[in-house]
Amino acid sequence: LSYEGTATRYDDLRVPMSSTRKGAAEDPLYNVFKNNGSGSVGVYVSWFRTNQSEELFFDVQMPHSWKEGSTLYPHVHWSPKTDTGGNKVRWGFEYIWVNVGGTFGNSTIVYAEDPIPPIGSSPTAYQHVISAFPSIDGTGQTLSSMLICRVFRDGPHANDTYANDAAMIEFDFHFEIDADGSKEEYTK
């Protein structure tokens, strides 16, 4: 099955925070997000503290349904602990992307500070917020290529003006698909 000649279709390449790794020094707290209000254990998330540069690490492989060479759209799903009052959280994303057989080069760092619509510029406490990073050009990249990544809150930066913790719920990439998979094991 192929989607060639049809309208553009997208899917998510998801990175749940539970599948990330902590580094050696700048770790977010894994703590209660919400509970049932009656003493339950509750549900937990990674809380990135204010004025700190805390980070998580992960890697992903581009799926066989991905339209080779097309653009990736990375973004973070997060939630503020209190009303932001128009203040911003500055998220950072560092990555290296290489094809099978390629050589890893230097990493690239990009930033996201503004929530996407319909959230607006002043998210409220425990609101589900998405902040999008600049798109990543996939020209020349092929299926099974790998991204080695770091996501972080750039709390010490002057543009991070939100003076409270922010919960990272998930990181993911929107990517264009052109098939349900590939015809061959290592090529389209």
LUMDO-411100 format. One record per residue (C-alpha): residue number from 1; residue in one letter; x, y, z. Coordinates in steps of 0.2 Angstrom, whole numbers, plus 5000, padded with zeros to 4 digits. Layout:
BEGIN
   seq   type   east   north     up
   NUM      A      X       Y      Z
...
//
This chain:
BEGIN
   seq   type   east   north     up
     1      L   5000    5000   5000
     2      S   5007    5017   4995
     3      Y   5000    5035   4998
     4      E   5009    5042   4983
     5      G   4997    5054   4974
     6      T   4986    5056   4989
     7      A   4985    5071   5001
     8      T   5000    5073   5013
     9      R   4998    5062   5028
    10      Y   5008    5063   5045
    11      D   5011    5052   5060
    12      D   5020    5054   5076
    13      L   5037    5047   5081
    14      R   5034    5047   5100
    15      V   5047    5048   5114
    16      P   5038    5045   5130
    17      M   5048    5053   5144
    18      S   5047    5036   5153
    19      S   5059    5029   5139
    20      T   5072    5043   5141
    21      R   5088    5042   5151
    22      K   5095    5054   5164
    23      G   5113    5061   5162
    24      A   5126    5063   5175
    25      A   5122    5080   5183
    26      E   5107    5090   5177
    27      D   5092    5078   5180
    28      P   5074    5084   5181
    29      L   5064    5078   5196
    30      Y   5052    5063   5192
    31      N   5038    5067   5204
    32      V   5019    5068   5206
    33      F   5009    5077   5193
    34      K   4991    5075   5199
    35      N   4982    5063   5210
    36      N   4963    5059   5213
    37      G   4962    5072   5227
    38      S   4959    5058   5240
    39      G   4976    5052   5244
    40      S   4980    5041   5229
    41      V   4998    5038   5223
    42      G   4994    5049   5208
    43      V   5003    5050   5191
    44      Y   5021    5055   5189
    45      V   5030    5066   5176
    46      S   5047    5074   5174
    47      W   5047    5091   5182
    48      F   5060    5103   5175
    49      R   5064    5116   5188
    50      T   5066    5135   5185
    51      N   5083    5143   5183
    52      Q   5091    5127   5179
    53      S   5097    5118   5164
    54      E   5090    5100   5166
    55      E   5090    5087   5152
    56      L   5085    5070   5146
    57      F   5093    5059   5133
    58      F   5085    5048   5120
    59      D   5087    5040   5102
    60      V   5075    5036   5089
    61      Q   5075    5027   5072
    62      M   5066    5033   5057
    63      P   5052    5021   5053
    64      H   5049    5012   5037
    65      S   5033    5022   5034
    66      W   5042    5038   5034
    67      K   5043    5047   5017
    68      E   5062    5047   5015
    69      G   5070    5064   5013
    70      S   5055    5073   5020
    71      T   5055    5086   5034
    72      L   5053    5082   5053
    73      Y   5043    5093   5065
    74      P   5050    5091   5083
    75      H   5040    5097   5097
    76      V   5037    5095   5116
    77      H   5021    5092   5125
    78      W   5022    5100   5143
    79      S   5012    5108   5157
    80      P   5015    5122   5169
    81      K   5013    5120   5187
    82      T   5005    5137   5189
    83      D   4998    5150   5178
    84      T   5012    5157   5167
    85      G   5006    5175   5167
    86      G   5013    5177   5149
    87      N   5030    5171   5155
    88      K   5039    5158   5144
    89      V   5048    5142   5146
    90      R   5063    5140   5134
    91      W   5065    5122   5129
    92      G   5081    5116   5120
    93      F   5083    5101   5108
    94      E   5100    5094   5103
    95      Y   5102    5081   5090
    96      I   5113    5072   5077
    97      W   5105    5063   5062
    98      V   5114    5050   5052
    99      N   5110    5037   5039
   100      V   5115    5018   5041
   101      G   5133    5018   5035
   102      G   5135    5036   5039
   103      T   5147    5044   5051
   104      F   5141    5055   5065
   105      G   5146    5073   5064
   106      N   5143    5087   5076
   107      S   5126    5090   5084
   108      T   5114    5104   5081
   109      I   5104    5114   5095
   110      V   5087    5122   5092
   111      Y   5075    5131   5104
   112      A   5056    5132   5107
   113      E   5048    5146   5117
   114      D   5031    5149   5111
   115      P   5016    5138   5113
   116      I   5007    5133   5097
   117      P   4989    5139   5094
   118      P   4976    5137   5101
   119      I   4985    5139   5118
   120      G   4990    5157   5116
   121      S   5004    5166   5125
   122      S   4999    5163   5143
   123      P   4996    5144   5147
   124      T   4987    5141   5163
   125      A   4991    5128   5177
   126      Y   4991    5110   5172
   127      Q   4986    5115   5154
   128      H   4992    5103   5140
   129      V   5004    5114   5130
   130      I   5014    5110   5114
   131      S   5029    5121   5109
   132      A   5037    5117   5092
   133      F   5055    5118   5088
   134      P   5061    5123   5070
   135      S   5058    5110   5057
   136      I   5073    5098   5052
   137      D   5077    5096   5034
   138      G   5077    5077   5030
   139      T   5085    5079   5012
   140      G   5096    5064   5009
   141      Q   5091    5055   5025
   142      T   5084    5037   5023
   143      L   5074    5024   5032
   144      S   5082    5017   5048
   145      S   5092    5033   5050
   146      M   5095    5037   5068
   147      L   5094    5053   5078
   148      I   5103    5054   5095
   149      C   5095    5067   5105
   150      R   5095    5078   5121
   151      V   5080    5088   5126
   152      F   5082    5101   5140
   153      R   5075    5116   5149
   154      D   5086    5131   5146
   155      G   5081    5139   5163
   156      P   5096    5150   5165
   157      H   5093    5159   5148
   158      A   5085    5176   5149
   159      N   5071    5171   5138
   160      D   5065    5158   5151
   161      T   5055    5169   5161
   162      Y   5043    5157   5169
   163      A   5048    5156   5188
   164      N   5041    5139   5192
   165      D   5042    5120   5187
   166      A   5037    5114   5170
   167      A   5031    5096   5167
   168      M   5038    5088   5151
   169      I   5025    5075   5146
   170      E   5032    5069   5129
   171      F   5043    5073   5115
   172      D   5039    5069   5097
   173      F   5041    5072   5079
   174      H   5028    5074   5066
   175      F   5033    5066   5050
   176      E   5026    5063   5033
   177      I   5022    5045   5028
   178      D   5021    5038   5011
   179      A   5017    5019   5015
   180      D   5013    5008   5029
   181      G   5030    5001   5028
   182      S   5044    4997   5016
   183      K   5044    4983   5002
   184      E   5062    4978   5007
   185      E   5070    4976   5024
   186      Y   5083    4990   5023
   187      T   5076    5000   5008
   188      K   5060    5007   5002
//
